[in-house]
Amino acid sequence: MSILYAGFLYFPEDKSSYIPAAMEFLAIMILCLLVFMLVKRVSKKEELKAKALEEYVLSKQHDTVHKTDSLRK
């Protein structure tokens, strides 16, 4: 069983070969953080637009109800 997994466990003697992998990992993590912040910012803008639209629709609905009530009297 240990023969099957021997190819996956490679630890080089020269630890300087870890430097490019660490730099790539750091670059990808920074990009992920930037994309996450961008998605949050866009989401916040869309939330504000949705709230404005909801308030507009509710105000129009409120105005319509008051107009029909005044016509009934």
Backbone as CSV, one residue per row, in Angstrom:
resi,resn,N_x,N_y,N_z,CA_x,CA_y,CA_z,C_x,C_y,C_z
1,MET,0.818,-1.195,0.000,0.000,0.000,0.000,0.863,1.260,0.000
2,SER,1.961,1.259,0.684,2.816,2.442,0.750,3.491,2.715,-0.591
3,ILE,3.583,1.726,-1.467,4.190,1.906,-2.781,3.304,2.792,-3.655
4,LEU,2.003,2.687,-3.492,1.078,3.483,-4.301,1.183,4.969,-4.003
5,TYR,1.454,5.342,-2.788,1.482,6.742,-2.396,2.878,7.341,-2.373
6,ALA,3.867,6.596,-2.772,5.246,7.069,-2.698,5.488,8.254,-3.634
7,GLY,4.835,8.323,-4.770,5.033,9.418,-5.710,4.497,10.744,-5.222
8,PHE,3.518,10.719,-4.349,2.921,11.949,-3.857,3.739,12.604,-2.741
9,LEU,4.521,11.829,-2.035,5.288,12.336,-0.907,6.721,12.599,-1.318
10,TYR,6.947,13.758,-1.903,8.288,14.138,-2.316,8.680,15.382,-1.549
11,PHE,9.668,15.248,-0.686,10.177,16.366,0.093,11.624,16.596,-0.319
12,PRO,11.883,17.644,-1.082,13.241,17.855,-1.583,14.207,18.255,-0.461
13,GLU,15.453,17.881,-0.651,16.484,18.248,0.315,16.746,19.753,0.268
14,ASP,16.737,20.310,-0.933,16.966,21.747,-1.099,15.644,22.485,-0.887
15,LYS,15.525,23.155,0.225,14.272,23.819,0.576,14.022,25.080,-0.255
16,SER,14.973,25.525,-1.044,14.763,26.711,-1.875,13.776,26.437,-3.006
17,SER,13.485,25.186,-3.280,12.491,24.880,-4.314,11.071,25.172,-3.833
18,TYR,10.916,25.435,-2.553,9.609,25.818,-2.032,9.290,27.292,-2.298
19,ILE,10.293,28.098,-2.573,10.104,29.544,-2.739,9.159,29.884,-3.893
20,PRO,9.306,29.324,-5.094,8.350,29.662,-6.164,6.911,29.261,-5.825
21,ALA,6.753,28.119,-5.169,5.399,27.690,-4.792,4.805,28.637,-3.758
22,ALA,5.613,29.077,-2.811,5.126,30.011,-1.795,4.764,31.350,-2.422
23,MET,5.553,31.811,-3.367,5.252,33.081,-4.039,3.971,32.966,-4.857
24,GLU,3.798,31.867,-5.538,2.573,31.657,-6.315,1.356,31.585,-5.401
25,PHE,1.506,30.886,-4.289,0.417,30.796,-3.326,0.049,32.175,-2.802
26,LEU,1.037,32.978,-2.460,0.798,34.325,-1.959,0.106,35.197,-3.011
27,ALA,0.548,35.097,-4.261,-0.067,35.880,-5.338,-1.526,35.479,-5.539
28,ILE,-1.806,34.196,-5.505,-3.179,33.726,-5.699,-4.056,34.150,-4.524
29,MET,-3.519,34.103,-3.308,-4.297,34.530,-2.151,-4.619,36.025,-2.227
30,ILE,-3.673,36.831,-2.676,-3.920,38.272,-2.824,-4.987,38.517,-3.889
31,LEU,-4.907,37.786,-5.003,-5.934,37.928,-6.044,-7.312,37.510,-5.537
32,CYS,-7.350,36.433,-4.777,-8.633,35.986,-4.212,-9.210,37.041,-3.278
33,LEU,-8.365,37.645,-2.469,-8.821,38.693,-1.558,-9.356,39.895,-2.334
34,LEU,-8.662,40.286,-3.388,-9.121,41.420,-4.194,-10.451,41.129,-4.876
35,VAL,-10.612,39.923,-5.409,-11.876,39.550,-6.053,-13.007,39.517,-5.026
36,PHE,-12.719,39.012,-3.840,-13.725,38.971,-2.779,-14.175,40.384,-2.416
37,MET,-13.221,41.299,-2.274,-13.569,42.683,-1.945,-14.369,43.326,-3.070
38,LEU,-14.040,43.024,-4.315,-14.785,43.553,-5.453,-16.218,43.032,-5.464
39,VAL,-16.383,41.757,-5.196,-17.727,41.166,-5.170,-18.550,41.789,-4.048
40,LYS,-17.942,42.009,-2.883,-18.660,42.650,-1.780,-19.093,44.059,-2.148
41,ARG,-18.228,44.812,-2.812,-18.540,46.190,-3.184,-19.693,46.229,-4.194
42,VAL,-19.637,45.367,-5.204,-20.703,45.313,-6.210,-22.009,44.863,-5.563
43,SER,-21.923,43.901,-4.660,-23.114,43.408,-3.978,-23.764,44.509,-3.145
44,LYS,-22.962,45.318,-2.491,-23.499,46.413,-1.684,-24.225,47.431,-2.564
45,LYS,-23.641,47.742,-3.735,-24.292,48.678,-4.656,-25.617,48.113,-5.146
46,GLU,-25.648,46.837,-5.472,-26.887,46.209,-5.931,-27.932,46.178,-4.817
47,GLU,-27.482,45.994,-3.582,-28.413,46.008,-2.455,-29.058,47.378,-2.312
48,LEU,-28.274,48.432,-2.458,-28.828,49.781,-2.360,-29.811,50.068,-3.490
49,LYS,-29.499,49.598,-4.702,-30.429,49.774,-5.822,-31.732,49.022,-5.569
50,ALA,-31.636,47.817,-5.022,-32.837,47.027,-4.753,-33.694,47.689,-3.679
51,LYS,-33.053,48.248,-2.653,-33.819,48.935,-1.611,-34.521,50.163,-2.164
52,ALA,-33.838,50.905,-3.030,-34.458,52.085,-3.631,-35.652,51.680,-4.493
53,LEU,-35.495,50.625,-5.258,-36.598,50.143,-6.088,-37.757,49.663,-5.223
54,GLU,-37.452,48.967,-4.141,-38.503,48.492,-3.246,-39.262,49.665,-2.625
55,GLU,-38.554,50.689,-2.189,-39.215,51.858,-1.618,-40.084,52.561,-2.654
56,TYR,-39.604,52.628,-3.887,-40.377,53.257,-4.958,-41.668,52.485,-5.209
57,VAL,-41.560,51.173,-5.293,-42.746,50.346,-5.558,-43.724,50.443,-4.394
58,LEU,-43.210,50.396,-3.178,-44.109,50.481,-2.026,-44.775,51.848,-1.931
59,SER,-44.057,52.900,-2.286,-44.679,54.236,-2.243,-45.757,54.356,-3.314
60,LYS,-45.509,53.804,-4.494,-46.527,53.830,-5.547,-47.743,53.017,-5.128
61,GLN,-47.501,51.882,-4.488,-48.604,51.035,-4.028,-49.383,51.767,-2.938
62,HIS,-48.691,52.442,-2.060,-49.329,53.194,-0.986,-50.179,54.334,-1.561
63,ASP,-49.644,55.029,-2.571,-50.392,56.112,-3.213,-51.640,55.580,-3.904
64,THR,-51.533,54.447,-4.545,-52.677,53.855,-5.250,-53.768,53.465,-4.263
65,VAL,-53.396,52.912,-3.118,-54.387,52.517,-2.110,-55.108,53.745,-1.575
66,HIS,-54.387,54.824,-1.323,-55.030,56.038,-0.807,-55.943,56.681,-1.853
67,LYS,-55.583,56.616,-3.110,-56.427,57.186,-4.154,-57.726,56.409,-4.285
68,THR,-57.639,55.088,-4.229,-58.859,54.282,-4.341,-59.738,54.444,-3.111
69,ASP,-59.126,54.621,-1.934,-59.916,54.856,-0.725,-60.645,56.196,-0.801
70,SER,-59.984,57.225,-1.321,-60.634,58.534,-1.413,-61.738,58.537,-2.462
71,LEU,-61.609,57.712,-3.492,-62.651,57.634,-4.521,-63.878,56.909,-4.008
72,ARG,-63.704,55.986,-3.098,-64.828,55.214,-2.562,-65.708,56.058,-1.634
73,LYS,-65.131,57.075,-1.038,-65.893,57.890,-0.063,-66.750,58.867,-0.730
